[in-house]
Amino acid sequence: MSFLLLIVSLLLLIALLILWMKWKKEKINASALSQKLEETKEELNKERHQTREARLVKEKYVRYFLNLCSMHVEKFSEYQQMANEKIKSGEIDDLYRLNCSTYFV
C-alpha cells in the first residue's frame, strides 16, 4: 500500500511539474505575443499618421486645383461676355485681335 502511495505521489508530482512547465511556456508565449501586439499597434499608428498627412496634402492640392478651375471658368465667362458684346457691336477685327492675344490666358 505504501509503495502504491509513493508511485501515485511521484506520478502526481511529475504531472504537476509538466503542468507548471506548460504554464511557464504559455506565459512566455503570451509575453511575446503581447510585445508583438504592441509593436503592431505602433506600426499601425505610424501608418495612420502617414495616411492622415497624405490625405491632408491631397485635400490641399484638390482645393488648389478646384480654385484654379474656378478662376478659369470666371475668365472664360468674362471672355464670353466680352466676345458677345463685340459681336453685337460689329467689332469682329478687335475680337479677332483679342482672341489671338494672351490677355485672357
N, C-alpha and C positions, 0 to 999 in steps of 0.2 A: 504494500500500500504506500509506504513512504517513497519507494522507488518510483511509483506511478505519479505521485505528487511532485517529485523532483522533475520528472520528464515534462509534465504539464506546465510546471513553473518555468522551465527552460524554454519550452515552446512559446509560452506567453511572453516571456522576456524577448525572445527573438522576434515575435510578431510586433511587439511594441517598438523594438529597435527599427524594424523595417518601416513601420508606420511613421516613426519620427524622422527617418531619413527621407521618406517620400514627402513629408510635410516640409522639411527643410528645403528640398529641391524645388517644390512648388512655390515656396516663399521666395527663393532666389529667382525663379522664373517670373513670378509676379512683379518683383522689383525691376527686372529687366524690361518687362512689358510696360510697366508704369513709366520707366525712363524713356522707352521708345515712344510711348504715347505723348509724353511731354515734348520730345523733340519734334514729333509730327505736328503737334499743336503750334509750336514756334514757327515751323516752316509754313504752315497754313496761314498764320497771322502775317508773316512776311509777304506771302503771295497775295493775301487780301489787301495789304497796304500798297503793294506794287500795282495791283489791279485798280485800286481806288485812284492812285496817282495817274495811271494811264487813262482812266475814264475822265478825269478832270482835264487832262491835256486834250483828249479827243473833244470834249464838250467845248473847250476854248476855241479850237480850230473850227469846229462846226459853227459856232457863233460868229467867228470871223468870216467864214465863207458865206454864211447867210447874210451878214451885214454887207459884204461886197455885192452879193446878188441884189440885195435891196437897193443899193446905190446905183447899180447898173440899170435896174428897172426904172428907177426915178429918172436917170439920164435919158433912157430911151423914150420915156413918156414925155419929157421935155422936148426931146428932138422931134417926136411925132407931132406934138402940138405946134412947134415952130414950123415944121415942114408943111403941115396942113394950112397954116396961115400964109406961108409963102406961095403955096399952090393956089390958094384962093385969090391972092393979090396979084398973081401972074409973075412972080419973081423967080422964075424957073432957073435962070442963069445963076442967081445968087444961091439958090438951093443946091444947084449942082456944085458950086464952089465950096459950100459948107459940107456937102457930102464927101467931097474929096479931101477936106482938111481933117486934122486930128483934134479939133476943138472938143468934140463930144466923147472922145475916146479916153 
